[in-house]
């Protein structure tokens, strides 16, 4: 499918996206961010100037073209500046979800051979704290004083085929793969989303989504493409409060946070801010009753679909083409088809170039004809709307949009409590619970769960457990003796409902 977005992708880069915007509307508002006593505001010209000095600072500190720079920080104006500065220094951003365990962050930094880590937490000699960007800018000013073209020279070397970011995503076994997304992929996604026509320069976005996920990054760059201002505050617990104070016209979110917004709005409709035209939902399946709640309040929720390897949304519902229960139509320039086994295949300019240092996984995901195999099952109706039908791979998402690898967690539990089994539940829920089959163990299974939770990321932790006194039968286990998840979940659905407070 041809489109302006597809044509422009051939010449798009993140620096061009930024500085085209600076040139077109230098004095327009770019970002708002929390400051003493309220919200501060900056123009696109100010953003361009600040990014240039920070990029020069990276060059001055020896960050080479193509080097990886890890950014472990909550979504904030400073985190955005750091991310853009990495791109304008010709380096590769490696955004890491801020709550990730320290040892995992160090492992990812080693895996991608990061030249520098920027963070908003902890103090370490090997990282740059985000509160100290002024020092980096001072280094940049000093370099620009002697080499005024230092950043321009780096930008000139960046092409659409250059790597823009490397984003880690969960594997079936609980490990992570680093998807390499090119500048062309990022630029295409921004232009294609803009081409859909949902938003314009008069809109105002509230952005809280993590920039370690492609959903948040896509919303960041489409705002740059369109030239609309974005109010930035990555604190999910402040979203309802910020809706009131910022009064945005649209918001992207995951269902878990949308549920909190809906509850607040049910008690007081002013919680929506008064100007909200629509919401965009992604990263996890949108419950139909939640969508209906917002529709009754006059604010439609448009669900979409995209994954790390596609640089952002692949399909999205929109005001002029909306089918509840689906994830919408493909973006202009993106091709989709359904394989014989119902797997959703994607081809287009947004696809990753591959997984970092993992040619086998790359070859398995990208076939010779350029189709990406998502591992997700879907259908396409007569009108072209895509609906998701579950996953081929054994990884599920909670409603917070985070991946959980239940079999990997179960293996860790078995190592702590040999002979006992845990079946982790949480798909489509806000948190995880567990069914424990204790075997010959008694009270020690609780201690094992407590120890296990200490080794897991926050979103993987088992909030409640049920000790099941009915043993697993032969039909409940696979050939290795491990529980068959689908069978167990169906057999003990009543126990699971009780764990989630349902009767």
C-alpha positions as CSV (number, residue, x, y, z in Angstrom):
1,X,0.0,0.0,0.0
2,X,1.5,3.3,-1.0
3,X,1.3,6.4,1.2
4,X,3.1,9.6,2.0
5,X,4.2,8.0,5.2
6,X,5.8,5.2,3.3
7,X,7.6,7.5,0.8
8,X,8.9,9.8,3.6
9,X,10.2,6.9,5.6
10,X,12.9,6.4,3.0
11,X,14.4,9.7,4.1
12,X,13.3,10.0,7.7
13,X,15.5,10.1,10.8
14,X,14.9,11.2,14.4
15,X,17.2,14.3,14.1
16,X,15.4,15.3,11.0
17,X,12.0,14.8,12.6
18,X,13.1,17.1,15.5
19,X,14.8,19.8,13.5
20,X,12.2,20.0,10.8
21,X,9.7,20.7,13.6
22,X,12.1,23.3,15.1
23,X,12.4,25.0,11.7
24,X,8.6,24.9,11.1
25,X,7.3,26.1,14.4
26,X,10.2,27.3,16.6
27,X,8.1,29.4,19.0
28,X,5.3,26.9,19.5
29,X,5.0,25.0,22.7
30,X,6.7,21.7,22.6
31,X,6.5,20.3,26.2
32,X,5.0,21.0,29.6
33,X,6.4,19.4,32.7
34,X,5.9,19.6,36.4
35,X,7.8,22.4,38.1
36,X,7.6,24.2,41.4
37,X,4.1,25.4,41.8
38,X,2.7,24.0,38.6
39,X,3.8,23.3,35.0
40,X,6.7,24.8,33.1
41,X,6.7,25.1,29.3
42,X,9.3,25.1,26.6
43,X,9.2,25.9,22.9
44,X,10.5,23.7,20.0
45,X,13.4,26.1,19.5
46,X,14.4,25.7,23.2
47,X,14.2,21.9,22.9
48,X,16.4,22.0,19.7
49,X,19.0,24.2,21.5
50,X,19.1,22.0,24.6
51,X,19.3,18.8,22.7
52,X,22.2,20.1,20.6
53,X,24.3,21.0,23.6
54,X,23.5,17.7,25.3
55,X,24.4,15.8,22.1
56,X,27.7,17.8,22.0
57,X,28.3,16.7,25.6
58,X,27.9,13.1,24.7
59,X,30.4,13.6,21.8
60,X,32.8,15.4,24.2
61,X,32.6,12.4,26.6
62,X,33.6,10.0,23.9
63,X,30.3,8.5,22.9
64,X,31.0,7.3,19.4
65,X,28.6,7.0,16.4
66,X,26.6,3.8,16.8
67,X,27.5,3.4,20.5
68,X,24.6,2.3,22.7
69,X,23.5,4.5,25.6
70,X,21.1,3.0,28.1
71,X,18.4,5.2,29.6
72,X,16.8,3.9,32.7
73,X,14.4,6.6,33.8
74,X,10.7,7.3,34.3
75,X,9.1,9.4,31.6
76,X,10.0,13.0,32.0
77,X,11.1,16.1,30.1
78,X,14.7,15.4,31.0
79,X,14.5,11.8,29.9
80,X,13.1,13.0,26.5
81,X,16.0,15.4,26.2
82,X,18.5,12.6,26.9
83,X,16.9,10.3,24.4
84,X,16.9,12.9,21.6
85,X,20.4,13.9,22.4
86,X,21.6,10.3,22.0
87,X,20.0,10.3,18.5
88,X,21.6,13.6,17.5
89,X,25.0,12.3,18.7
90,X,24.6,9.5,16.2
91,X,24.3,6.9,19.0
92,X,21.7,4.3,19.8
93,X,19.2,4.7,22.6
94,X,18.6,1.7,24.8
95,X,15.5,2.5,26.9
96,X,15.1,0.3,30.0
97,X,11.9,0.1,32.1
98,X,12.8,2.1,35.2
99,X,11.6,-0.4,37.9
100,X,13.6,-3.3,36.4
101,X,15.9,-4.9,38.9
102,X,19.4,-3.5,39.2
103,X,21.1,-6.8,38.2
104,X,18.9,-7.1,35.1
105,X,19.7,-3.6,34.1
106,X,23.4,-4.4,34.4
107,X,22.9,-7.5,32.4
108,X,21.2,-5.7,29.6
109,X,23.9,-3.0,29.6
110,X,26.5,-5.7,29.2
111,X,24.6,-7.5,26.5
112,X,24.3,-4.4,24.3
113,X,27.8,-3.1,25.4
114,X,26.4,0.2,26.5
115,X,29.0,3.0,26.5
116,X,27.0,5.0,29.1
117,X,23.9,4.6,31.3
118,X,21.7,7.5,32.1
119,X,19.4,7.0,35.1
120,X,17.0,8.8,37.5
121,X,17.8,6.5,40.4
122,X,20.9,5.5,42.4
123,X,24.3,7.0,42.3
124,X,27.1,5.1,40.7
125,X,30.4,6.1,39.2
126,X,29.5,4.3,35.9
127,X,26.2,6.2,35.3
128,X,25.1,9.7,34.5
129,X,22.3,10.8,36.8
130,X,19.5,12.6,34.9
131,X,19.6,15.5,37.4
132,X,23.2,16.2,36.2
133,X,22.4,16.9,32.6
134,X,23.5,20.5,33.2
135,X,27.1,19.2,33.6
136,X,26.8,17.3,30.3
137,X,25.4,20.4,28.6
138,X,28.4,22.4,30.0
139,X,30.8,19.9,28.3
140,X,28.8,20.3,25.1
141,X,29.0,24.1,25.2
142,X,32.7,23.8,25.6
143,X,33.0,21.5,22.6
144,X,30.8,23.7,20.4
145,X,32.9,26.7,21.3
146,X,35.8,25.0,19.5
147,X,34.0,22.7,17.1
148,X,30.6,24.4,16.3
149,X,29.7,21.8,13.7
150,X,30.4,18.8,15.9
151,X,26.7,17.8,16.3
152,X,25.8,18.7,12.7
153,X,28.6,16.4,11.5
154,X,27.2,13.5,13.6
155,X,23.6,14.1,12.4
156,X,24.8,14.1,8.8
157,X,26.1,10.6,9.3
158,X,22.7,9.3,10.5
159,X,20.6,7.6,7.7
160,X,17.2,6.0,7.8
161,X,18.9,2.6,7.9
162,X,21.0,3.6,11.0
163,X,19.9,2.1,14.3
164,X,17.8,4.5,16.4
165,X,17.1,2.4,19.4
166,X,17.5,-1.0,20.8
167,X,14.5,-2.1,23.0
168,X,14.5,-5.3,25.0
169,X,11.4,-7.5,25.0
170,X,10.5,-10.7,26.9
171,X,11.1,-14.2,25.5
172,X,9.2,-17.3,26.3
173,X,11.9,-18.5,28.7
174,X,11.9,-15.3,30.7
175,X,15.1,-13.9,29.1
176,X,15.1,-10.8,26.8
177,X,15.8,-10.1,23.2
178,X,16.9,-6.7,22.0
179,X,15.0,-5.5,19.0
180,X,16.9,-3.0,16.8
181,X,14.7,-0.3,15.4
182,X,16.0,2.0,12.6
183,X,15.5,5.7,12.3
184,X,13.4,5.0,9.2
185,X,11.1,2.8,11.2
186,X,10.6,5.4,13.9
187,X,10.1,8.2,11.3
188,X,7.6,6.0,9.3
189,X,5.5,5.2,12.4
190,X,5.3,8.9,13.3
191,X,4.3,9.9,9.8
192,X,1.8,7.1,9.4
193,X,0.1,7.8,12.7
194,X,-0.1,11.5,11.7
195,X,-1.5,10.5,8.3
196,X,-4.4,8.7,9.9
197,X,-5.7,12.2,10.9
198,X,-6.7,11.6,14.5
199,X,-4.7,14.5,15.9
200,X,-3.7,17.9,14.8
201,X,-1.6,20.9,16.0
202,X,-4.4,22.2,18.2
203,X,-4.4,19.0,20.3
204,X,-2.7,18.7,23.6
205,X,-1.3,15.3,24.7
206,X,-0.8,14.0,28.2
207,X,2.1,11.5,28.1
208,X,2.8,9.2,31.1
209,X,3.6,5.9,29.3
210,X,7.1,4.5,29.7
211,X,9.6,5.5,26.9
212,X,11.0,2.0,27.3
213,X,8.0,0.8,25.4
214,X,7.2,1.5,21.8
215,X,3.7,2.7,22.6
216,X,5.0,5.7,24.6
217,X,7.7,6.3,22.1
218,X,5.3,6.3,19.1
219,X,3.1,8.9,20.9
220,X,6.2,11.0,21.6
221,X,7.3,11.1,18.0
222,X,3.9,11.5,16.4
223,X,3.4,14.7,18.5
224,X,6.7,15.9,17.1
225,X,5.6,15.1,13.5
226,X,2.3,16.9,13.9
227,X,3.7,19.8,16.0
228,X,1.4,19.5,19.0
229,X,2.4,20.1,22.6
230,X,2.8,17.3,25.1
231,X,2.5,17.5,28.9
232,X,4.9,15.0,30.3
233,X,4.7,13.2,33.7
234,X,5.5,9.5,34.0
235,X,3.9,9.0,37.4
236,X,1.0,6.7,36.7
237,X,-0.6,7.5,40.1
238,X,-0.8,11.1,39.0
239,X,-2.7,10.6,35.7
240,X,-6.1,11.4,37.1
241,X,-4.8,14.5,38.9
242,X,-3.0,15.6,35.7
243,X,-6.1,15.1,33.6
244,X,-7.8,17.8,35.7
245,X,-4.9,20.2,35.7
246,X,-3.6,19.8,32.1
247,X,-7.0,19.2,30.4
248,X,-5.5,17.3,27.4
249,X,-7.5,16.5,24.3
250,X,-6.2,12.9,24.1
251,X,-4.3,10.4,26.1
252,X,-2.6,7.0,25.4
253,X,-2.8,4.5,28.1
254,X,-2.9,0.8,29.1
255,X,-6.2,-0.7,30.3
256,X,-5.0,-1.0,33.9
257,X,-4.7,2.8,34.2
258,X,-7.8,3.5,32.1
259,X,-9.7,1.5,34.7
260,X,-8.6,3.9,37.4
261,X,-9.5,6.9,35.2
262,X,-12.9,5.3,34.6
263,X,-13.5,4.8,38.3
264,X,-12.6,8.4,39.1
265,X,-14.8,9.7,36.2
266,X,-17.8,7.6,37.4
267,X,-17.6,9.4,40.7
268,X,-16.9,12.8,39.1
269,X,-16.9,13.5,35.4
270,X,-14.6,16.5,35.9
271,X,-11.9,13.9,36.4
272,X,-11.6,13.7,32.6
273,X,-10.5,17.3,32.4
274,X,-13.4,18.6,30.2
275,X,-11.6,18.6,26.8
276,X,-10.8,14.9,26.3
277,X,-11.8,13.9,22.7
278,X,-10.7,10.3,22.9
279,X,-8.4,7.8,24.5
280,X,-6.0,5.3,22.8
281,X,-5.6,1.9,24.5
282,X,-2.7,-0.5,23.8
283,X,-0.2,-3.0,25.3
284,X,-3.0,-5.3,26.6
285,X,-6.5,-6.3,25.6
286,X,-9.2,-3.7,26.4
287,X,-12.1,-5.1,28.5
288,X,-15.3,-4.4,26.6
289,X,-17.1,-3.1,29.8
290,X,-14.4,-0.6,30.3
291,X,-14.7,0.7,26.8
292,X,-18.5,1.0,27.2
293,X,-18.0,3.0,30.5
294,X,-16.0,5.7,28.6
295,X,-18.4,5.6,25.7
296,X,-21.3,6.4,28.1
297,X,-19.2,9.4,29.3
298,X,-18.9,10.6,25.7
299,X,-15.2,9.7,25.4
300,X,-14.5,6.9,22.9
301,X,-11.5,4.5,23.5
302,X,-9.7,3.5,20.3
303,X,-7.8,0.2,20.7
304,X,-4.7,-0.6,18.7
305,X,-2.1,-3.3,18.3
306,X,1.7,-3.1,18.1
307,X,4.7,-4.8,19.6
308,X,8.3,-3.9,20.2
309,X,9.5,-5.3,16.9
310,X,7.1,-3.0,15.0
311,X,8.3,0.3,16.5
312,X,4.8,1.1,17.7
313,X,1.2,0.7,16.5
314,X,0.5,-1.6,13.4
315,X,-3.2,-1.3,13.6
316,X,-5.5,1.2,15.3
317,X,-9.2,2.1,15.5
318,X,-9.9,5.7,14.7
319,X,-12.9,8.1,14.8
320,X,-13.9,7.5,11.2
321,X,-13.2,3.7,11.3
322,X,-14.0,2.1,14.6
323,X,-15.1,-1.4,15.3
324,X,-15.4,-2.3,19.1
325,X,-13.6,-5.5,20.0
326,X,-11.1,-5.2,17.2
327,X,-7.7,-3.5,17.2
328,X,-8.6,-1.5,14.0
329,X,-7.2,-1.1,10.6
330,X,-3.5,-1.3,9.5
331,X,-1.6,2.0,9.3
332,X,-0.9,3.3,5.8
333,X,2.1,1.6,4.3
334,X,1.8,-1.5,6.5
335,X,0.8,-4.9,5.1
336,X,-0.8,-7.7,7.2
337,X,-1.9,-11.2,6.5
338,X,-3.0,-14.3,8.4
339,X,-0.9,-17.5,8.1
340,X,-2.5,-20.9,7.8
341,X,-2.1,-21.5,11.5
342,X,-3.8,-18.1,12.2
343,X,-0.6,-16.3,13.1
344,X,-0.6,-12.6,12.3
345,X,2.2,-11.7,9.9
346,X,3.3,-8.1,9.3
347,X,5.4,-6.4,6.6
348,X,6.3,-2.7,6.3
349,X,8.7,0.1,7.1
350,X,8.2,-0.1,10.8
351,X,9.8,-3.6,11.3
352,X,12.9,-4.1,13.3
353,X,16.1,-4.9,11.4
354,X,16.8,-7.8,13.8
355,X,17.6,-8.8,17.3
356,X,20.9,-7.6,18.7
357,X,23.6,-10.3,18.6
358,X,21.0,-13.0,18.0
359,X,20.9,-14.1,14.3
360,X,19.0,-17.3,15.0
361,X,16.1,-15.5,16.7
362,X,16.2,-12.9,13.9
363,X,15.9,-15.6,11.2
364,X,13.1,-17.2,13.0
365,X,11.1,-14.0,13.3
366,X,11.7,-12.4,9.9
367,X,11.2,-14.7,6.8
368,X,12.9,-14.3,3.4
369,X,9.9,-12.4,2.0
370,X,10.2,-9.7,4.7
371,X,7.2,-10.9,6.8
372,X,7.5,-10.6,10.6
373,X,6.0,-13.6,12.5
374,X,4.3,-12.1,15.6
375,X,3.5,-15.3,17.4
376,X,0.0,-13.8,18.0
377,X,-3.1,-15.3,16.5
378,X,-5.6,-13.0,14.7
379,X,-8.5,-12.7,12.2
380,X,-9.2,-10.1,9.6
381,X,-12.9,-9.4,8.8
382,X,-14.4,-8.4,5.4
383,X,-13.9,-4.7,6.3
384,X,-10.2,-5.2,7.0
385,X,-10.5,-4.9,10.8
386,X,-8.0,-7.0,12.8
387,X,-9.1,-8.9,15.9
388,X,-6.7,-10.7,18.2
389,X,-7.3,-14.3,19.2
390,X,-4.6,-15.2,21.7
391,X,-1.0,-16.1,21.4
392,X,1.1,-19.0,20.1
393,X,3.9,-18.3,22.5
394,X,3.7,-19.0,26.2
395,X,4.0,-15.4,27.4
396,X,1.1,-13.4,28.6
397,X,0.4,-9.7,29.4
398,X,-1.2,-8.3,32.4
399,X,-3.5,-5.2,32.0
400,X,-0.6,-3.0,32.9
401,X,0.9,-4.0,29.6
402,X,3.9,-6.0,31.1
403,X,4.9,-9.4,29.8
404,X,5.1,-12.3,32.2
405,X,6.7,-15.7,31.4
406,X,4.8,-18.1,33.7
407,X,6.8,-21.2,32.9
408,X,10.1,-19.5,33.7
409,X,8.6,-18.4,37.1
410,X,7.3,-22.0,37.7
411,X,10.8,-23.4,37.1
412,X,12.3,-21.0,39.6
413,X,9.7,-22.0,42.1
414,X,10.4,-25.7,41.6
415,X,14.1,-25.0,42.3
416,X,13.2,-23.4,45.6
417,X,10.6,-26.0,46.6
418,X,11.3,-29.3,44.8
419,X,8.3,-31.5,44.4
420,X,5.8,-28.6,44.6
421,X,4.3,-26.9,41.6
422,X,3.0,-23.4,40.9
423,X,0.7,-22.3,38.0
424,X,1.0,-18.5,37.5
425,X,-2.2,-16.7,36.5
426,X,-2.5,-13.1,35.4
427,X,-3.4,-12.7,31.7
428,X,-5.8,-9.9,31.3
429,X,-5.6,-9.1,35.0
430,X,-3.9,-6.3,36.9
431,X,-1.5,-8.6,38.8
432,X,-0.4,-12.2,39.1
433,X,-1.7,-14.9,41.5
434,X,-0.7,-18.5,41.8
435,X,-2.2,-22.0,42.2
436,X,0.2,-24.1,44.4
437,X,0.1,-27.9,44.3
438,X,2.3,-28.5,47.4
439,X,3.1,-32.2,47.0
440,X,4.7,-33.4,50.2
441,X,5.4,-29.8,51.3
442,X,3.4,-27.8,53.8
443,X,4.0,-24.4,55.2
444,X,7.3,-24.0,53.5
445,X,5.6,-23.3,50.2
446,X,4.7,-19.8,51.5
447,X,8.3,-19.1,52.4
448,X,9.3,-20.3,48.9
449,X,6.7,-17.9,47.3
450,X,8.1,-15.0,49.5
451,X,11.7,-15.8,48.3
452,X,10.5,-16.1,44.7
453,X,8.9,-12.7,44.8
454,X,12.1,-11.3,46.1
455,X,13.8,-12.5,42.8
456,X,11.1,-11.2,40.5
457,X,10.3,-7.8,39.0
458,X,7.4,-6.0,40.6
459,X,4.9,-6.8,37.8
460,X,5.8,-10.6,38.0
461,X,5.2,-11.0,41.7
462,X,2.6,-13.4,43.0
463,X,0.2,-11.3,45.1
464,X,-2.0,-14.1,46.4
465,X,-1.8,-17.9,46.3
466,X,-4.2,-20.8,46.8
467,X,-3.0,-24.1,48.1
468,X,-4.9,-26.7,46.1
469,X,-5.4,-29.9,48.0
470,X,-6.7,-31.7,44.9
471,X,-3.6,-33.4,43.3
472,X,-2.8,-32.9,39.6
473,X,-3.9,-35.9,37.5
474,X,-2.1,-37.5,34.6
475,X,-4.2,-35.5,32.2
476,X,-3.1,-32.3,33.9
477,X,0.5,-32.7,33.1
478,X,2.6,-32.7,29.9
479,X,5.2,-35.3,28.9
480,X,7.8,-33.8,31.1
481,X,5.5,-33.9,34.1
482,X,4.9,-30.1,34.2
483,X,1.4,-28.8,34.7
484,X,-0.6,-28.1,31.4
485,X,-1.5,-24.5,32.0
486,X,-4.6,-24.3,29.9
487,X,-6.0,-27.5,31.4
488,X,-5.2,-26.4,35.0
489,X,-6.6,-22.9,34.5
490,X,-9.9,-24.4,33.2
491,X,-10.1,-27.0,35.9
492,X,-9.5,-24.6,38.8
493,X,-11.3,-21.5,37.4
494,X,-13.4,-21.3,40.5
495,X,-10.3,-21.1,42.7
496,X,-8.8,-18.4,40.5
497,X,-11.9,-16.4,40.7
498,X,-11.8,-16.5,44.5
499,X,-8.2,-15.3,44.4
500,X,-9.3,-12.3,42.4
501,X,-12.2,-11.6,44.7
502,X,-14.9,-13.1,42.4
503,X,-17.5,-15.5,43.6
